[in-house]
Amino acid sequence: MLMVLQVLLLLLIVASLGFYIVCTVSTLWFFVLRQRPDSTDPQPVSILIPVCGVDEGALANWTSFCIQDIPTYEVLFGVMNPEDPAVPILKTLIAQFPDHARLILCQEVRGINHQISNLMHLLEAAQFERIIFADSDIRVTPEYLRIVTAPLADPAIGVVTCGYLDHAPKFLGAAIAALGRGVDFIPSVLIARSLDGGLKFALGPTVATRQSVVANMGGLQMVVNRIGSDFHMGRLAVAAGYRVELSTYILENDCGRETLNQVFQRELRWARTIRWNRGAQYYGLVFSYGTVHSLLLVLVTGFQPWAIALFAAVWLVRLLQVTLAIYHLGCPHLLPWLWALPLRDWMSFVIWVAGSYGQQIYWRGRWLEVGASGTLQEKIKASN
């Protein structure tokens, strides 16, 4: 039995080494060989931002959308509750940028997914054909609109989406989150893009599209009661005959003083979302935890020298992959946090195991239950 376990771990380790190498190659190809499109004649854009509460660095995040370097754009902030603590901050921001920013009350609930419900209201208020669905907890640079919307000049491209991370975390929780997004999640997206012959889904922090594309997808009502609405928006766009483009632009997401438990709960929600949306492919992620498998092999073999040597080799490849990802993502401030990589890898493995079962997720103060088809139902209302 022990021999069978050793062979199984060896197979997992070999597959994981292949995964790390493919991650490295995919990252190099995407960020080094690919040119970033840049629009010289940017079209008007409506940025739609659903807001619920005040995240870390909220004012700086929201202000960044209001100082774009294209001439014509609008930023629509949507809140469901007029007593939301974000409202006074947004009113101050709108007074500072009256030509660009507006506040929309989205009190009519149109589905279980309140974020999409808010976006449905904002979409009705949007003035321009080009639109961006943006999360409220990201920060952008002045060239964001110009770069991200440039691919939409091609009518075959229906959706443009972006990766995101905290480029300069100051606390452990934020660093763990940034490592996961930068050195695991984004490379995994690049691999999925290659295997699927193009990206077949979108990433929530930014979905740039056109109103006509949303209409051809069937409208936002198609995703208002589903988990992973961003994933489905991309999939619906592909089904409608459009391409999904992954931008080389990397968004900033300031996690601030986020705790390890908060990171764990959010990533557990993401893991279960991936399982419901990707099905059996979720379990293939077992081949991405080489550092975990190699340590288990060392323990199972009783610290045999060959197992220790293999453990060291796995870590050498992993560190090379991580370092190259950090460099090409433009986040050198993550390098001092490499000491936390073992914690990051073990936490990812535990989240993957926990995400392989269970039907409930915690999201913005609400417990939701996910049905077999990925539809959401309110389960328990939480007070915090």
Order of alpha helices (4+ residues) and beta strands (2+ residues): alpha-beta-alpha-beta-alpha-beta-alpha-beta-alpha-beta-alpha-alpha-beta-alpha-alpha-beta-alpha-alpha-alpha-alpha-beta-beta-beta
